[in-house]
Amino acid sequence: MSRWMLSYKQSETVKKFIVIFITGILVALSLNFFLIPANVFSAGMNGVAQVIAALLYTHLGITIDTGLFILLLNLPIFLLGFLKLGKESTIYSFLNVAWVSITTIIIPIHVVTENPLMNAIAGGVLIGIGAGLSLKLGFTTGGMDIVSLVLSKTTGKTVGNYMFMLNGIIVLIAGFVFDWESALYTIISIYCMTQVVDMIHTSHQKVTAMIVTVQPEIVTQAISEELVRGMTLLPSVGGYSGAQGQMIMMVITRYELYDLEQIVHEVDENAFMNIVPTHSVLGRFANEDEQRMLKSTGNLPEIKQPKKKQR
């Protein structure tokens, strides 16, 4: 492993811990400053934890901090994450949820505004920022995030859409158990959260990279060592310099774009890159599970062949 790649991986680890710290603070502020005081419920297991804590207090007079329920409810979900997202992602997700639980217990509940609409919007946006940053770095805030990420990787649809659909149950619980006004504000909060998540987490968005270089062998080798993506090489001639080279064309996710830029710059700082949005991709485009399999086994999963129709 090159010195640059080692330094890059170390910086990514530091970045993940910084995001975990920020996410814990944002989620705790969202819950204790906006959502809980306004009886507006968060998405996923955070919302379920709110409901359980509220029911125990109102019906039994038992006060148990929401943060404790957040941790307990997420423990079974981590098994799914371990199986589908990998060991590293699950460990970071667990640390993320544990820190969210701690900060939610430490930071006291405080009323910032009496306006329930402002509470719903502010709470949803803060949680959305934390969840989006976590997903962007390859881990989650637990609960429905893990389920949504697994479904997104399987189908290619956005994480935010799955979050919104799965969290419909929180809205129903809020409506039946408490009141439908709380349910309506919960819908607004969850919608704000999912929109922010989709703006930050862009792994479902694809772009086409066209790299013009006079060192195609070196560039393609460096790319293939780090990214599991197909490449097409086309001959190119510099219109001004007349230099003979090749253009490397490849489709990647926007999440992989930063890595590609760093790789190309490392091996050929004079390479010219043109990045254009890609509306859709037809054909084989490896998802993260297939990429992981190729790196570990050297083989991609077999493409299922369509069955021949019987005459």
C-alpha positions in Angstrom: 0.0 0.0 0.0 1.4 3.4 -1.0 2.2 6.0 1.6 -0.5 8.2 0.0 -3.2 5.6 0.3 -2.2 4.8 3.9 -2.4 8.5 4.8 -5.8 8.7 3.0 -7.2 5.7 5.0 -6.0 7.2 8.3 -7.6 10.5 7.4 -10.9 8.7 6.5 -10.9 7.0 10.0 -10.4 10.4 11.7 -13.2 11.9 9.5 -15.6 9.1 10.6 -15.0 9.7 14.3 -15.5 13.4 13.8 -18.8 12.7 12.0 -19.9 10.3 14.8 -19.2 13.1 17.3 -21.2 15.7 15.3 -24.1 13.3 14.7 -24.5 12.5 18.4 -24.7 16.2 19.2 -27.1 17.0 16.3 -29.5 14.1 17.1 -29.5 14.9 20.8 -30.3 18.6 20.2 -33.0 17.6 17.7 -34.7 15.3 20.2 -34.3 17.3 23.4 -34.6 20.8 22.1 -37.3 20.4 19.4 -39.0 17.1 18.9 -39.7 15.8 22.5 -40.9 19.2 23.9 -43.3 19.5 21.0 -44.6 15.9 21.1 -43.3 15.5 17.5 -41.7 12.1 16.8 -38.5 11.4 15.1 -38.0 8.8 12.4 -37.0 5.1 12.9 -36.0 3.7 16.3 -35.5 7.2 17.7 -39.2 7.7 17.2 -40.1 4.3 18.6 -37.9 5.1 21.7 -39.8 8.4 22.1 -43.2 6.7 21.9 -42.2 4.0 24.5 -40.7 6.6 26.9 -43.8 8.8 26.5 -46.2 5.9 27.1 -44.4 4.7 30.3 -44.4 8.3 31.7 -48.1 9.1 30.9 -49.6 5.7 31.8 -47.3 4.3 34.5 -45.5 7.4 35.8 -42.2 5.7 35.0 -39.4 8.0 33.7 -36.8 6.3 31.6 -34.5 8.4 29.3 -35.2 8.1 25.6 -31.5 7.6 25.0 -31.5 4.3 26.8 -34.4 3.0 24.6 -32.5 4.1 21.5 -29.6 1.9 22.3 -31.7 -1.2 23.4 -34.0 -1.1 20.3 -31.0 -0.8 17.9 -29.2 -3.9 19.2 -31.2 -6.4 17.1 -30.8 -4.2 14.0 -27.0 -4.5 14.2 -27.3 -8.2 13.4 -28.8 -7.3 10.0 -26.1 -4.7 9.5 -23.4 -7.1 10.3 -24.7 -9.6 7.7 -25.5 -7.1 4.9 -23.3 -4.1 5.4 -20.1 -5.7 6.7 -18.2 -5.7 10.0 -16.5 -2.3 9.7 -19.8 -0.5 8.8 -21.7 -2.2 11.7 -19.0 -1.3 14.2 -19.1 2.4 13.2 -22.9 2.3 13.3 -22.9 0.9 16.8 -20.5 3.6 18.0 -22.7 6.2 16.4 -25.8 4.9 18.1 -24.0 4.5 21.4 -22.8 8.1 21.3 -26.3 9.3 20.3 -27.7 7.5 23.4 -25.1 9.1 25.6 -25.6 12.6 24.3 -29.4 12.3 24.5 -29.1 11.3 28.2 -26.5 14.1 29.0 -28.1 17.0 27.2 -31.2 18.2 29.1 -34.6 18.7 27.5 -35.1 22.4 26.8 -37.9 24.3 25.1 -36.5 26.6 22.3 -39.9 27.5 20.7 -43.5 26.8 21.3 -44.3 26.6 17.6 -44.7 22.9 16.7 -44.1 23.5 13.0 -40.7 25.1 13.6 -39.9 22.3 16.0 -40.8 19.7 13.4 -38.7 21.3 10.7 -35.7 22.1 12.8 -35.7 18.6 14.4 -36.0 16.9 11.1 -33.2 18.9 9.5 -30.8 18.3 12.3 -31.3 14.5 12.3 -31.2 14.6 8.5 -27.7 16.2 8.6 -26.4 13.6 11.0 -27.9 10.7 9.2 -26.8 12.0 5.8 -23.2 12.5 6.9 -23.0 9.1 8.5 -24.4 7.4 5.3 -22.0 9.3 3.2 -19.1 7.8 5.1 -20.4 4.3 4.9 -22.2 3.7 8.2 -25.6 4.6 9.7 -27.4 6.0 12.7 -28.9 2.6 13.3 -32.5 1.5 13.2 -34.4 2.1 10.0 -31.3 3.7 8.5 -29.7 0.2 8.3 -32.9 -1.4 6.8 -33.2 1.5 4.3 -29.5 1.2 3.3 -29.8 -2.5 2.7 -32.9 -2.0 0.6 -31.3 0.8 -1.3 -28.2 -1.3 -2.1 -30.5 -4.1 -3.3 -32.8 -2.1 -5.6 -30.7 1.0 -6.4 -33.5 3.4 -5.2 -32.7 6.3 -2.9 -32.2 5.8 0.9 -34.5 8.8 1.6 -37.5 7.2 -0.1 -37.2 4.0 1.8 -36.8 6.0 5.1 -40.0 7.8 4.3 -41.9 4.6 3.5 -40.6 2.6 6.5 -41.2 5.4 8.9 -44.9 5.6 8.1 -45.5 3.3 11.0 -44.2 6.0 13.4 -46.8 8.3 12.0 -49.6 5.8 12.6 -48.4 5.2 16.1 -48.2 8.9 16.9 -51.8 9.3 15.5 -53.5 6.5 17.3 -51.6 6.6 20.6 -51.4 10.4 21.0 -53.2 12.7 18.5 -53.3 13.2 14.8 -51.9 16.7 15.0 -48.7 15.2 16.4 -48.8 12.7 13.5 -49.1 15.4 10.9 -46.1 17.3 12.4 -44.2 14.0 12.5 -44.8 13.6 8.7 -43.3 17.1 8.2 -40.3 16.2 10.4 -39.7 12.9 8.6 -40.1 14.5 5.2 -37.5 17.3 6.1 -35.1 14.6 7.3 -35.4 12.4 4.2 -34.9 15.4 1.9 -31.7 16.4 3.7 -30.4 12.8 3.7 -30.9 12.6 -0.1 -29.1 15.9 -0.6 -26.1 14.7 1.4 -26.0 11.0 0.7 -25.5 10.7 -3.1 -24.3 7.2 -3.6 -27.4 6.4 -5.8 -26.5 9.2 -8.2 -24.3 8.2 -11.1 -21.9 10.2 -13.2 -19.8 9.5 -16.3 -16.1 10.3 -16.0 -14.1 11.0 -19.1 -10.3 11.1 -18.4 -7.9 12.1 -21.1 -4.4 11.0 -20.4 -1.1 10.2 -22.2 -0.4 7.5 -19.6 -3.5 5.3 -19.9 -1.8 2.1 -18.6 -0.6 3.7 -15.4 -4.0 5.5 -14.8 -6.2 2.5 -15.5 -4.0 0.3 -13.2 -4.2 2.8 -10.4 -8.0 3.1 -10.8 -8.6 -0.7 -10.9 -6.6 -1.2 -7.7 -9.0 0.9 -5.7 -12.4 1.0 -7.6 -14.3 -1.9 -8.9 -15.6 -0.3 -12.1 -15.4 -1.1 -15.8 -13.5 1.2 -18.1 -13.7 1.9 -21.8 -10.5 3.2 -23.6 -10.9 5.4 -26.7 -8.1 6.9 -28.8 -7.6 10.6 -28.4 -5.4 13.3 -30.1 -4.8 16.7 -28.5 -6.3 19.4 -30.7 -3.7 21.9 -29.7 -0.6 19.8 -28.8 -1.2 16.9 -31.2 -0.2 14.5 -28.4 -1.4 10.9 -28.8 -3.3 9.6 -25.8 -6.4 7.8 -24.8 -9.7 8.7 -23.1 -10.8 6.5 -20.3 -14.6 6.5 -20.0 -16.3 5.0 -16.9 -19.5 5.3 -14.9 -19.3 5.7 -11.2 -21.4 6.8 -8.3 -21.1 10.4 -7.1 -19.9 8.9 -3.8 -16.9 7.4 -5.6 -16.0 10.6 -7.5 -13.7 12.0 -4.8 -11.7 8.8 -4.7 -11.4 8.8 -8.5 -10.2 12.4 -8.6 -7.5 11.7 -5.9 -6.3 8.5 -7.7 -6.0 10.2 -11.1 -4.3 13.3 -9.7 -1.8 11.1 -7.8 -0.6 9.2 -10.9 -1.1 11.8 -13.6 -1.5 15.4 -12.5 -1.8 16.5 -16.1 -4.8 14.3 -16.9 -7.9 16.1 -18.1 -11.2 15.0 -16.5 -14.7 15.8 -17.6 -17.6 14.7 -15.2 -21.1 14.7 -16.5 -24.4 13.6 -14.8 -25.7 10.2 -15.8 -29.5 9.8 -15.9 -29.6 6.0 -16.0 -27.4 2.9 -16.6 -28.4 -0.2 -18.5 -26.3 -3.3 -18.1 -23.9 -4.6 -15.3 -23.2 -2.0 -12.7 -21.7 -3.5 -9.6 -23.3 -2.5 -6.2 -21.2 -2.3 -3.0 -21.9 -6.0 -2.1 -20.7 -7.2 -5.5 -17.6 -4.9 -5.2 -16.8 -6.4 -1.8 -17.1 -9.9 -3.2 -14.8 -9.1 -6.2 -12.2 -7.7 -3.8 -12.3 -10.7 -1.5 -12.7 -13.5 -4.1 -11.6 -12.0 -7.4 -15.0 -12.9 -9.0 -18.2 -11.1 -9.5 -21.5 -12.9 -8.9 -22.8 -14.7 -11.9 -25.4 -12.9 -14.0 -28.6 -14.8 -14.0 -29.5 -15.8 -17.6 -33.2 -15.4 -18.6 -35.1 -18.6 -19.0 -35.8 -19.7 -22.5 -39.5 -19.7 -23.4 -41.0 -23.1 -24.0 -42.6 -23.5 -27.4 
